[in-house]
Amino acid sequence: MKEILILSSKSYENSSTTNYGDCILINTGTELVIYDCGHEAHADFVINYMSQNGFDKAKLILSHNDSDHFDGIPKLLNEDKISVIRTTLLLKYKDRILEEIDDKRKSRNSVAQQILDLYDNIAQLSGAPLEDIYEHPEDLCDEVSIVGPDFDYMIQTVAKRLDGREGDTMDGETAVNATSIQVKVNVGSHTLLLCGDCSFPAIENIVHDYNAVQLPHHGKCKQAEKIFENKSDQAYSVYIVSDNTGNSNGGSDNLTTKGHRVYNTKKEGNITINNSTFSGSTIKTGRILGI
C-alpha cells in the first residue's frame, strides 16, 4: 500500500461555504481505487493525481446517491478515467423490495420508477461501467474490499423509504445515508474502515475490528460518540473526519475529540494514511506534503 489520501477542500475556492463533499484515493502502488467524488474540483485533483502517479484508469466505489459524494464522477467518466464503478443497483432487487413493503397498492413498475426518481444520481450512470456490490462480492484488488451494508439491512431500509408510511429515516440517518457502502482497506498489517454517511447500527458489529475508521457523515457527533464508546478499549485507534462545512451537513464542529486520535480535513487539509500512520507518529497532512 503506497498511500490513502483523504481530500480536503482547503485549497479550493469558497472552501468554507461550498460543500465539496468526499473524495478518498486509495493508491496501492499498482492500482488506484476512488471512494466517492463529491465535486468537480475533486475530480480535477484526481485527474492530476492520476497523471502524476502513472494511472490511466481507476476503479471507483460510489457509497450512496447523495450529490456530495457523486458530483465529480461525471467529469471522471467524461475524461475516460474510470474502468468500473461499484455501487448498489437497486433495480436488480425491486421484487425483493416490493415483497418487503408488502403493499398491494404498489407494483413492480411503480417501485422501479420510485427507485429511478429517488436514487437519481445513480440512475444517471446508466451506460457507465457499473457493477452491483452484491452481484460482485469479489475484492476490487488485494487491499480493497466491500464489507457492507448487510443485504437484508439494505433491503429493509430502501423498502421503508419507498413505502413512506413510516417515514424515510433509519437509525437516525436518511435511508440513503444509512445504507452507504462500507469499505475495508488493508494498510500493511492494519485496517481502515471507510463508512460514507452510514448509520451506526450498519457498522456496529464490525467497527471494533479496525485500527482506523472514517467517522460517518462527516464526523456527525451522534455517530462518532457511539463509535468512540464501542472502541473505548482501543486507545491507539485512528479516526478520520472528511468534512469542510461543519454542522450544516452532519459535520464535526461540535464533536468532542479529547482523548481520541482524530484527524479532520476541515482543519488539517489533505490527510495521508500509510503504514507509518500506525507507528505512533503524527499523520502527514497535505500542507506538509505540499499537495
N, C-alpha and C positions, 0 to 999 in steps of 0.2 A: 504494500500500500504506500503510494507516494504521499498523498495528502487528501484531506476532505476540507473544502473551502466553503464556509457559510458566508454568503454575500450580504454586505451591508448597503445601505443607501447613502452613507455619509459623504461619498464623493459625487453624488448626483445633485442636480439642481432641485430646489424646493424639497430637500430631504425631510424637513420637519412637518411638511403639510401634505405631501403626496404619498399615497400608500403604494410603495413599490413591491410589497409582498415578499414572498420567499423565493430563494433560489440557492440550492446546495449542489456543489460539484464534488463528485467522488472520482478521484483520479487514482486508478490502481497502478499506474505506471505503463500499462498496456491498453487499458480501456478507460473511457470516460462515461460515467453514469450521472445524469442530471436528475435531481429530485425537485420538481416544481420549477416554474419560471414565471414569476408573477408580474413582470413588466418588461417592456421593450428595452429599457435601459439595462436590465439584467441580461437580456438576450444579446445585446451589443457586447457586453462584457464577456459572455460565454463564447461568442464567435471569435473575439480577440484571443481569449484564453486558449481556445482550440488551435488557433493558428500558431501561437507561441509554443504550444506543447505537442504539436505534430499530430493532432487528431482531425481526420477528415469527417468522421461521423461520431455521434454519441447516442447512447440509449437514454431514454427518458421515462421517469415514473411521474405520473400526474396523481397527486394524493387525493384530490377531490375537485369538485366542479367550480369552486369559487374563483372569481376573477383575479384575486391577489395571489393565486397560485398558478394561474393559467395564461395571463395576458401576454406573456413573452413568447409563448410556444408557437403561435402562427408565424412569427418572424423567423424562428429557427427552422420551421418547416419550409418556408418560402426560400430560405437560403440553403436548403437541402443539407441540413446539418444533423438530421435525426434519422437513425436507422430503424428504430422501433419505439413506440410509446406503449407502456403497460399501465393500464388503469382498470377501473371497474365498468364493464359494459353491461348496463342493466337490462337492455332489451333482450339479452340472452336468457334472462330469468323472469320475464314478465308473467309466465304461467305460475311459477312458484310464488311470485309476489302477489298475484291475484288470489291464489289459494290462501295465503296468509291474511289478506284483507278480508276474505270471506264475505263479500258484499255483492249480492246478486244484482245490484244496480250497475255494477261495473262489468266491462267486457275486456277481452284481451286487447282489442283495438284502443279502447279508452285508456287502459293502463299504459300501453305503448306510447300514446300521444302525450300523456302526462309526463312520462319519462323524458321524452324529447323536449317538452316545454320546460320542465323543472331542472333538468340537467343539460341546459342549453349549450354550455361551453364544450362539454364532451360531445354533444350532438354535432357541433361544428367541425369536429375532427373526422367526420365521415370521409373516407377516401385516403386518410393518412394511414401509416403502417401501425395499426392498432392491435394489441393483444390484451385479452381479458386476464386478470390476475388469477382467477380460479381455473380457467382453462389452460393456463400456462404457469403452473406452480414451480417450474424449474427456476434455479437461480439465474439472475441476469449475467453474473460472472462469479468467479470463485469467492470474491469478497462481499458480494451484494445479494441479499435475498429478501423477498417479501414475506413478512411474518403475520400480517393481519390486514384488515379485521377478520374475525371469525365469520364464516359464511352465514351461519344462522343469525348472528347479531346483525350483519349487514341486511339480510332479507327482512328481518323484523323491523329494523329502523326505517328502511325505504318504504315498506308497506305502511307503516304508521304515518309517514309523510304524505303518501299518495292518498291514503284513506281520509285523513283530515279530521275525523270525528273526535280524535283525542289530542289534537294539536300536532305540531310538526317538530317538536324537540325530543331529544333522547338524552337522558343522563346529564342535563344541564347544558347541552350543546344543540345547535340546529342539527337536524337529521343529516344534512350534507357533511357538516364538520365531524359529527360523531363517528362516521364511518371512513374517515381519512385512512389512506393506506399507510401501514407501518412497515418500516424497512430496517433490517439488520445489516450493519456494515462491520466487517471484521477489520480491525486495525492492529495488525500483529496478533498478539495473544489477548487483545482487548476487544470489546464490542461496543458499538454505538447504536442506539435506537432512535430512528427518525420517526416523528409522530404526526406531522402536519398539524391539523387542528382537532385531533381526535378527542373523544371523551376519555375520562379516567377509567371507567369500567372496561373500555375496549383494550386497555393495556395492563389492567390491574394484576393479571396473573403472570405477566412476563417481565414487567419493568424492573423487578428486583434482580433479574439475571444479567443486567447490562452495567458496564462500567461508566458509560456516558449516555445521557438522554437529552434529546431536543425537547424542551418543555413545550407541551401542546399549546396551540392557539396563541403563539407569540408571547408565551410566558404568562398566560392568564392565571391569576392568583389561585383560584379555587382548584384548578388542575394541579398547579405546581405544589401547592401545600400538601395535597394528598400524595403526590409522588415523593416529596421530602419525607413524609411520615412513613410511607412504605419502605423507604430505603434508609431509615434512620440509623441502622446498624452498619452502614457502609460509608464511613467518614470520608473516603477518598473519591467518591463519585464525582464526575464532572457533569455539569448541566449547561446546556446551550440555549440561549433565547434569540430567536430570529425575529427582531422587532424593529420598527422605526417610527411607528405612530403612537406608541404608548397605549393608554387605556381605550382609545377610540376603536380599536379593532381586537378586542380581547386584552392584549397588552400587559406590560410589565411594570408600569410606573409605580404601582403600589405594592409590588412584590417585595417581601422581606427576604433578603438573601443571606443575612448574617449566619455564619456557621456552615454555609454551603459554598462550594466552588462553582460559581455561576458566571458565565461569560455572555455578554449581551451585545449584539451587533449595533444596537442603538447608541451604546457608549464606546464600544471598542473598535468599531469599524469591521472590516472583513476578519473573520476568525478562521485560523488554520488549525486543523487537528491532524496529528500524525502519531507515530508510535511514541515519540518523546513527550507527547502531551501527558502521558500517564506516569512519567518518571518523577513527578512532583514539582517540575519546573513550571513556570508560567506559560500559558498558551500564547503563541505568537499571534499578533493581530496584523491586519492589513497595513496599518500605519508603519509597523516595524519592518514589514517585508517590502514596503514601497509599492504595494498593489493599489 
